[in-house]
Amino acid sequence: MMMSRQTQEGGDSSTNYQAQNITVISGIDEKRAREVYQEMSLKLKEEFAQEALKVANSRVSEFESILLPKMEKMDGAFEAFADPSFQILLSEAQKTAASTERPADYDLLSELLVHRFAKGENRIVRAGVNRAVEIVDEISDDALLGLTAFHAVNHFFPASGEIYKGLDTLDKLFGNIFYGKLPTGRDWLDHLDILDAVRLNSFGGLIKLDEYYSKELYGYVDVGIRKNSEDFSKAIDIIKDNKLPKNILVDHALNSEFVRVPIPNRQQIESFTFTQQFFHQGVFIPNSVALTEGQKEAINRIYDLYLQDPNIKSENIRIFMEKWDERANLNILKKWWNNLDLGIQVTSVGRVLAQSNAQRCDKDLPSLD
């Protein structure tokens, strides 16, 4: 699964993700981090009447049991507990944890604080996380689910160049995200708007999912090169001249008369690798090899040989969406998305909230930039 920069009417832009750490005072270990957590929670307890303390203590302790193991897995994360701004955010997260009766919120809050540590140098991210922490106990289950699904459509794309494998990857992703029934109607969107998680535009709209994914994953539906054609011979020559592996061209899963480069879009040529077998001490050892700049240029030249036939491409898109509908979660997603009749723009608050919830549902997802 990858994240990819893209723009469309209904969603924010997204980008490839790479973590970076904030610089804070050093010297905090796990023991001291737990002490800081308890110091913050002692201040919190002063705000509750005696009758509410037992419930508040239980919820805050549950939040601690989820947060600290996650922070422990990140290099230098405990040092964030020495940062005054992080301590303030931690105190707010404890208040939210004490206020919510929804167990999943403790996991969601922990993801938000982990994200705050990883991206704390970015003030936009910090502002978004701060506000998101405040509304975790206010956002409804269906609104959070809808926000997360919308965010996932706009930000997560399969890295595999194999069409059916890419579809299976997306189906699995949305299967993890769909922990409930997707919301319908307008109320959940108004709710998100009130919470500053989205901005709505009654005069805008979303492009249909068929069109959206055929544009984002155009490498799946582009026509390719007809077998045994003159352009096919040119492509084979380019492969030989640049010492590219023969499987740089594969049968087109949507049209057996054509071959294609196994990528979801041309941007993936930059990160394309192939496997070479090295003989060592009597055994063949596979090794992943990155392309040279010349080989990348050669693959782009091969892509330029693709037949430009709108009728064949339209048929590819039809078959692609037919295969899409065969996958239960993707079928549900398409029907839901195509019934959204408003322009929807996710704010920085909604983005960090949706991303944190998505990572709560699927631990393998990359971090938000």
C-alpha positions in Angstrom: 0.0 0.0 0.0 1.3 3.4 -0.8 0.2 7.0 -0.5 0.3 9.2 -3.5 0.0 12.9 -4.2 -3.2 13.7 -6.1 -5.9 16.3 -6.4 -9.7 15.9 -6.9 -12.7 18.1 -6.2 -13.8 16.3 -3.1 -10.6 15.7 -1.2 -7.4 17.2 0.1 -4.1 16.5 -1.6 -2.0 13.8 -0.3 1.6 12.8 -0.5 4.1 10.1 0.1 4.9 9.7 3.8 8.2 9.8 5.7 8.5 10.2 9.5 10.6 12.7 11.2 11.1 13.3 14.9 10.9 16.5 17.0 13.8 17.7 19.0 13.2 17.8 22.8 15.1 17.6 26.0 16.7 14.2 26.4 16.9 11.9 29.3 13.4 10.5 29.6 13.1 6.8 29.9 10.0 4.6 30.2 9.9 4.8 34.0 10.0 8.6 33.9 7.5 8.8 31.1 5.1 6.8 33.2 5.7 9.1 36.1 5.0 12.2 33.9 1.8 10.5 32.8 0.8 9.9 36.4 1.6 13.6 37.3 -0.6 14.8 34.5 -3.4 12.4 35.6 -3.2 13.6 39.2 -3.9 17.2 38.0 -6.8 15.8 36.1 -8.3 14.1 39.1 -8.7 17.4 40.8 -11.4 18.3 38.2 -13.7 15.5 39.1 -16.1 15.0 42.0 -15.5 11.9 44.1 -18.4 10.0 42.5 -16.8 10.3 39.1 -13.2 9.5 40.1 -13.5 5.7 39.9 -14.7 5.8 36.3 -12.2 8.5 35.3 -9.3 6.6 36.8 -10.3 3.4 35.0 -10.5 5.2 31.6 -7.3 7.1 32.0 -5.4 3.9 33.1 -6.8 2.1 30.0 -5.5 4.9 27.9 -2.1 4.7 29.5 -1.9 0.9 28.8 -2.4 1.6 25.1 -0.4 4.7 24.7 2.9 3.9 26.4 3.6 0.6 24.5 3.1 2.4 21.2 5.5 5.2 22.3 8.0 2.6 23.4 8.3 1.2 19.9 9.4 4.6 18.5 13.0 5.7 18.9 13.2 8.7 21.2 9.4 8.9 21.7 9.6 9.0 25.5 11.7 12.2 25.3 8.5 13.9 24.1 7.2 13.7 27.7 9.8 16.4 28.5 8.3 18.8 26.0 5.8 21.2 27.7 3.6 21.4 24.6 3.4 17.6 24.5 2.5 17.5 28.2 -0.3 20.0 27.6 -1.6 17.8 24.8 -1.2 14.7 27.0 -3.3 16.4 29.7 -6.0 17.2 27.1 -6.0 13.6 25.8 -6.4 12.3 29.4 -9.4 14.6 29.8 -10.9 13.2 26.6 -10.2 9.6 27.7 -11.8 10.3 31.0 -14.9 11.7 29.3 -15.5 9.0 26.7 -17.3 5.7 27.2 -16.1 4.3 23.9 -13.1 2.0 24.4 -11.9 2.5 20.8 -11.3 6.1 21.6 -8.3 5.3 23.8 -6.6 3.6 20.8 -7.6 6.5 18.6 -6.2 9.1 21.1 -2.9 7.1 21.4 -2.6 7.2 17.6 -3.0 11.0 17.6 -0.3 11.4 20.2 2.1 9.1 18.4 1.4 11.2 15.3 2.0 14.4 17.3 5.4 13.1 18.3 6.3 12.0 14.8 5.3 15.2 13.1 5.5 17.7 15.9 7.7 20.2 14.0 4.8 20.9 11.7 2.6 23.5 13.3 -0.3 22.7 10.9 -0.1 19.1 12.1 0.1 20.2 15.7 -2.9 22.4 15.4 -4.9 19.6 13.7 -3.9 17.0 16.3 -4.7 19.4 19.2 -8.2 20.0 17.9 -8.7 16.3 17.0 -7.9 15.3 20.6 -10.6 17.6 21.8 -13.4 16.1 19.6 -12.6 12.4 19.9 -15.3 12.0 22.5 -17.8 14.1 20.5 -17.6 12.5 17.0 -20.2 9.8 16.4 -19.3 6.3 15.3 -20.8 6.6 11.8 -19.3 10.1 11.2 -15.8 8.8 12.1 -16.3 5.8 9.9 -17.4 7.9 6.9 -14.6 10.4 7.4 -12.0 7.5 7.5 -13.4 5.9 4.4 -13.4 9.2 2.5 -9.8 9.9 3.6 -8.7 6.4 2.6 -10.1 6.8 -0.9 -8.1 10.0 -1.3 -4.9 8.9 0.2 -4.2 5.2 -0.1 -3.4 3.4 -3.4 -1.9 -0.1 -4.1 1.8 -0.2 -4.9 1.5 -3.5 -6.8 1.6 -3.4 -10.6 -0.5 -6.5 -10.8 -4.1 -5.4 -11.4 -5.9 -8.1 -9.4 -3.4 -8.0 -6.6 -3.9 -4.3 -6.4 -7.7 -4.7 -6.2 -7.3 -7.3 -3.5 -5.1 -4.9 -1.5 -7.7 -2.2 -1.7 -10.5 -4.7 -0.8 -8.5 -5.8 2.3 -7.8 -2.2 3.3 -11.5 -1.2 3.2 -12.5 -4.5 4.9 -10.3 -3.4 7.8 -11.8 0.1 7.8 -15.4 -1.0 7.5 -16.0 -1.8 11.2 -19.6 -0.7 10.9 -22.2 0.4 8.3 -21.2 3.3 6.2 -23.3 6.4 7.0 -25.9 7.8 4.5 -27.8 11.0 4.3 -26.6 14.4 5.3 -26.6 14.4 9.1 -23.2 12.8 9.5 -21.6 15.3 7.2 -23.2 18.2 9.0 -21.9 16.7 12.3 -18.4 16.6 10.8 -18.8 20.2 9.6 -19.8 21.4 13.1 -16.7 19.7 14.5 -14.4 21.4 11.9 -13.4 18.1 10.4 -14.8 18.9 6.9 -16.0 21.8 4.9 -19.1 21.2 2.7 -20.0 22.8 -0.6 -23.6 22.3 -1.8 -22.6 23.5 -5.3 -19.8 21.0 -5.7 -19.7 17.3 -6.1 -17.5 14.3 -6.3 -16.5 12.5 -9.5 -17.8 8.9 -9.6 -15.6 6.2 -8.2 -15.2 4.6 -11.6 -13.7 7.7 -13.1 -11.7 8.5 -10.0 -9.8 5.2 -9.8 -9.3 4.9 -13.5 -7.5 8.2 -13.4 -5.4 7.4 -10.2 -4.6 3.9 -11.3 -4.3 4.6 -15.1 -1.5 2.1 -15.4 -4.0 -0.6 -14.8 -6.4 0.5 -17.6 -4.2 2.1 -20.2 -4.3 0.0 -23.4 -0.7 -1.2 -23.5 1.2 -2.6 -26.5 -0.4 -5.0 -28.9 1.5 -8.3 -29.0 3.6 -9.1 -32.1 3.2 -5.5 -33.4 5.9 -3.2 -34.6 5.8 -1.3 -31.3 6.1 -4.6 -29.5 9.3 -5.3 -31.4 10.6 -1.8 -30.5 9.8 -2.4 -26.8 11.7 -5.7 -26.9 14.7 -3.9 -28.4 14.6 -1.3 -25.7 14.5 -4.1 -23.0 17.5 -5.8 -24.5 19.5 -2.6 -25.1 19.0 -1.5 -21.5 19.5 -4.9 -19.8 16.0 -4.9 -18.4 14.3 -8.1 -17.3 12.0 -9.7 -19.8 9.1 -9.6 -17.3 9.1 -5.8 -17.5 6.3 -6.5 -19.9 3.4 -8.7 -18.7 0.2 -9.9 -20.2 -2.6 -7.3 -19.8 -5.1 -8.9 -17.4 -7.9 -6.9 -18.9 -7.1 -7.7 -22.6 -5.1 -10.7 -23.6 -4.1 -9.2 -26.9 -1.8 -6.6 -25.2 1.1 -6.4 -22.8 1.8 -3.7 -20.2 4.4 -2.5 -17.8 3.3 -3.8 -14.3 2.8 -0.4 -12.5 -0.3 1.4 -11.3 0.9 4.7 -12.8 4.0 6.1 -14.4 5.2 7.8 -11.1 6.0 4.3 -9.8 8.8 3.9 -12.4 10.9 6.0 -10.1 10.7 3.3 -7.3 10.5 0.3 -9.6 12.8 -2.6 -8.7 13.4 -6.0 -10.1 14.8 -9.2 -8.7 18.1 -10.8 -9.8 19.3 -14.2 -8.8 22.9 -14.4 -7.5 24.7 -17.7 -7.2 26.5 -17.9 -3.9 28.0 -21.0 -2.2 26.0 -23.4 -4.3 22.6 -21.6 -4.0 20.7 -18.9 -5.9 20.0 -15.9 -3.7 17.3 -13.4 -4.8 18.3 -9.7 -4.6 16.2 -6.6 -5.2 17.9 -4.3 -7.7 16.9 -0.6 -8.3 16.8 0.7 -11.8 19.5 3.0 -13.2 18.4 6.4 -14.5 18.9 5.0 -18.0 16.6 2.1 -17.3 13.9 4.4 -15.9 14.1 6.5 -19.0 13.9 3.3 -21.1 10.7 2.1 -19.3 9.2 5.5 -19.9 10.0 5.1 -23.6 8.2 1.7 -23.6 5.2 3.4 -21.9 5.2 5.9 -24.7 4.7 3.1 -27.2 1.3 2.3 -25.7 -1.6 2.3 -28.1 -3.9 5.3 -27.7 -7.3 3.9 -28.4 -10.2 5.4 -26.3 -12.6 2.5 -27.2 -10.2 -0.2 -26.0 -9.4 1.8 -22.9 -13.1 2.3 -22.1 -13.6 -1.5 -22.4 -10.6 -1.9 -20.0 -12.3 0.4 -17.5 -15.5 -1.5 -17.8 -13.8 -4.8 -17.1 -11.7 -3.2 -14.3 -14.9 -2.0 -12.5 -16.5 -5.4 -13.1 -13.7 -7.0 -11.3 -13.9 -4.2 -8.7 -17.6 -5.1 -8.0 -16.7 -8.8 -7.5 -14.9 -7.7 -4.3 -17.5 -7.2 -1.6 -15.8 -4.3 0.3 -15.0 -2.4 -2.9 -18.6 -2.9 -4.1 -19.9 -1.4 -0.9 -17.4 1.5 -1.2 -18.5 2.3 -4.8 -22.2 2.4 -4.0 -21.6 4.6 -0.9 -19.2 7.0 -2.7 -21.4 7.4 -5.8 -24.3 8.5 -3.5 -22.3 11.4 -2.0 -23.8 14.4 -3.7 -21.9 17.2 -1.9 -18.5 18.7 -2.3 -16.4 17.6 0.7 -13.1 19.0 1.7 -11.4 17.4 4.7 -9.7 19.9 7.0 -6.4 19.4 8.8 -8.4 18.3 11.9 -10.3 15.7 9.9 -7.2 14.5 8.2 -5.3 13.6 11.3 -8.4 12.2 12.9 -9.2 10.0 9.9 -5.5 8.9 9.4 -5.2 8.0 13.1 -8.4 6.0 12.9 -7.3 4.3 9.7 -4.0 3.3 11.4 -6.0 2.0 14.4 -7.9 -0.2 12.0 -4.9 -1.3 9.9 -1.5 -1.2 11.6 0.3 -1.7 8.3 -0.7 1.7 6.8 2.0 4.3 6.3 2.0 7.5 8.4 0.5 10.8 7.4 2.9 13.4 6.2 
